[in-house]
Amino acid sequence: MCEVGLAYRAEQAYVHWIKHFIHFFKLRHPREVVIADVESFLNYLSANRHCSVNT
């Protein structure tokens, strides 16, 4: 049985990180973002935001 509240909280978390990702690249179009950019974002999260790997 799936808890509706948990699914909603997960959706909110996904939206939060998508917005953070978009603003990290100063609103560049996703087609312009390359693998190296994604790596830099993940490194930023790891080093500056102290996010866990699971995040």
C-alpha positions in Angstrom: 0.0 0.0 0.0 1.4 3.4 -1.0 1.2 6.4 1.2 -0.1 9.4 -0.8 1.8 11.8 1.4 5.1 10.2 0.8 4.6 10.3 -3.0 3.7 14.0 -2.8 6.8 14.8 -0.6 9.0 12.9 -3.1 7.5 15.0 -6.0 8.2 18.2 -4.0 11.8 17.1 -3.5 12.2 16.3 -7.3 10.8 19.8 -8.2 13.2 21.4 -5.7 16.3 19.8 -7.2 15.2 20.4 -10.8 14.8 24.1 -10.0 18.2 24.2 -8.2 19.8 22.5 -11.2 18.3 25.0 -13.7 19.4 28.0 -11.6 22.9 26.5 -11.1 23.3 26.9 -14.9 21.8 30.4 -15.0 18.7 29.3 -16.9 20.5 27.8 -19.8 18.4 25.5 -22.0 18.8 21.8 -21.0 20.0 21.0 -24.6 23.1 23.1 -23.9 24.0 21.3 -20.7 26.6 18.6 -21.3 27.9 15.7 -19.1 30.7 17.8 -17.7 28.2 20.4 -16.5 26.2 17.7 -14.7 29.4 16.5 -13.1 30.2 20.0 -11.9 26.7 20.4 -10.5 27.1 17.1 -8.6 30.5 18.1 -7.4 29.1 21.4 -6.2 26.4 19.5 -4.2 28.9 17.2 -2.7 31.5 19.8 -1.8 29.5 22.9 -1.0 26.0 21.7 0.0 27.3 18.6 1.8 24.6 16.4 0.1 24.8 12.7 0.4 25.2 10.5 -2.6 21.6 9.4 -2.3 20.4 12.9 -2.7 
